[in-house]
Amino acid sequence: MPNTLVTGGAGFIGSHLVDTLIQEGHKVVVIDNLSNGKIENLNRNALFYQQSVEDEEMMERIFMLHKFDFVFHLAAQASVSISVREPTNDAKTNILGSLVLLEKSVKYKVKKFVFSSTGGAIYGDGVPTPTNELTVPNPVSPYGIAKRSIEMYLEFYRKEKNLDYVALRYGNVYGPRQDPNGEAGVVAIFSSRMLKNDEVNIFGDGEYVRDYVYVKDVVRANLLALKEGVTGIFNIGTGVGTSVNELFRLLAQITGYQKQPIYREPRKGDIRKSILDASKANVELNWFPQTALAEGLALTVEFFRP
């Protein structure tokens, strides 16, 4: 039974990952400061520490006590717009917190470190789409800069300190348990507001294009990342782009929403178009997205339905 740490394990993606790891026979420890995560998302069979990954003393104690085989690092400040407003705080969590975990992983001989990175925010604007991993990163937000920094640190730790890693660059992940009250997570926000018949805001002209990937498919990619001999950076997306306007139409159809959207000023830091080429993950991880957008949206709406 592997000892496995999931940071951010009370959050949206992390809690789904914890559920699946426990089903697969892992002994799971969750670290989450509950700034974004929710206690009700926690699997009752996981051991939970309400802590920040930036707390080096506590991370030392936890790593020393549990001797983890695997670390899945999902804890993050996950909003692009917040990172633009508060770059210092973004860096404290997303860079310094990650480095604490990397140091402890080396010290306590973790077998593999799986990092949740980002696709669109790392590649930036003006790149060929679908975008593959050979594309030179050009992050335009502090959030993307932080994620790219940790990828570079991971390669340093692999070469200099023999820490095996996989970094997964996600598209726009959506599904049940996503927070509809934050700034990230357009599917959750639209679904929740449409079901309440509230007004729905679209930032900019609605022609921002994203690659929407269902949370269960992302969880499967994380588990496949544990395969022996697999290392490096992998895109996790569908290769299909959907505009915010099209997403609005699809969700309005599912929910029966009749109102028109309200268009607002564009948000700083948002890139125009992000579609990921996941061919490398197809070949090396044997990972393929299995949930079509229409099916995933219907499942998400059902979760938010009162």
Summary of the structure (lengths in Angstrom):
residues: 306
radius of gyration: 18.5
end to end distance: 38.4
largest distance: 57.5
contacts: 1059
relative contact order: 0.14
helix: 42%
strand: 18%
